[in-house]
Amino acid sequence: MNLDQYLPVLLFILVGSLVGIGPLVLGYILGPNRPDEAKNSPYECGFEAFEDARMKFDVRYYLVAILFILFDLELAFLLPWAVALGDVGLAGFVAVLIFLAVLVVGFAYEWKKGALDWE
């Protein structure tokens, strides 16, 4: 069996491991390690924990997250379409109109649920 064919793969694994593990090891060896009570204490967003971590979130939190995903995906799909606008023709234009109609329905749902009302 000829092992010369596996040399590039083994070299790739070795270099990848060094690039991935090397900085971690260097940071552990060379980095400062001065723990104290404040650094080792549990915290949540800079404040001491005062309630159960499993408390329920308000549904508006999830609606805002859906709204973010809605507009993020809209941009991710519309940008390539805008770049290739000349090549897609009428069929591509109609497909984007259908896509935007679906997004408008999602936006109307968010608006109706009150995700855009900030208190």
N, C-alpha and C positions, 0 to 999 in steps of 0.2 A: 504494500500500500504506500502510495506516494504522499508524504505529508507536506510537500511544498505548496500544494493548493490551499492548505489550511493556514499557512503562515500569515497572509493578509488579514484573515478573520481573527486569528489569535492576537496579532499586533493591534488590530482595531479594539478588541476587548481590553487589552492591556492599557492602551492609551486612554480609552474611555474611562476605565477604572481609576487611573491616575488623575485624570482631570476631575472626576467626580469625588473621589475620596481624598485626594491630596490637599485641597484647600481646607477641608474639615479637620484633617490631622494637623496641618500647620496652624490653624486657628486654635485648636485645643492646646498645642504645645506652646505657641508663642503668645497667645492671648492672656490678658490679666485674669486672675481668678481670686477675687476678693469678696467672698459672700458675706452678707450681714443679714440681720433680721428683716430689714425692709425689703431686700432683694429676694429673699426666700419665702416671703409671706404670700399667700394666695390673694389675688386681686382680680377685679373685673372692671375693665375700663378705667382704671385708676382709683376706683372707690372700693372700700371694704365691702365684702359680700354681706348683705343684710336680709336677703330673702332666698327662697328656694330657687335653684337654678332651673328647675323644670316648670316654672310658672308659664301660663299661657300668654301668648302675644295677642295683641289686638288684631282683628282681621284686616284693618287698614294697612298694617305692616306688609301683609302678603299682597294686598292690592297694589301697593306702591312697587313691590318687587315685580309683579306681573306687568305693571306699566313700564318699568325700566326694560324688562326683557322685550316687551312689545316694540318699543322705539329702537332698542339696540338691534334687534333682528331686522327691523325695517331698514335701518341704515346699512346693515351688512348685506342685504339683498338688493337694495336700490343702487348702491355705488357701482357694482359691476355692470348692472343694467345701463346705467347712465354712461359708462365708458363705452359700451358696445351698442349704443343707441342706433347708430347708423346701420349696423349689421343685422339687427333683430327684426326689423320690418314691422308690418302691421300686426302679425301674430304675437310678436314679443311685446308690442305696445298693449294689446288687449290682455295678455297674460299679466302684465304689471298692473293694469287697471283692476283686474280681478283680485290680485294680491292686495292692492291698496284698499279695495272694498272690504276684504276680510279684516284688515287692520283697523279700518274705521269702525267696523262692528265691535271689535275688541275695545277700541277707545271709547265708544259709546257705552259699553258695559261698565268700563271703569268709571266713567263720568257719572252714570246712573247710581253706582254703588257708593259714590262719594269719595273716591280715592284722590280726587283733585282738590277737595276741600280741606284746607289746612286750618287747624284750630290753634 
